[in-house]
């Protein structure tokens, strides 16, 4: 596992499971489009 982030992408790149390359502080990092919630809830009501 690693860091979690949210961002905006073009509609043609928004398919679930789509691999992307993000520029973070000038460095390219791999990313993947996933459905929300991307972190499971750990509480019970």
Order of alpha helices (4+ residues) and beta strands (2+ residues): beta-beta
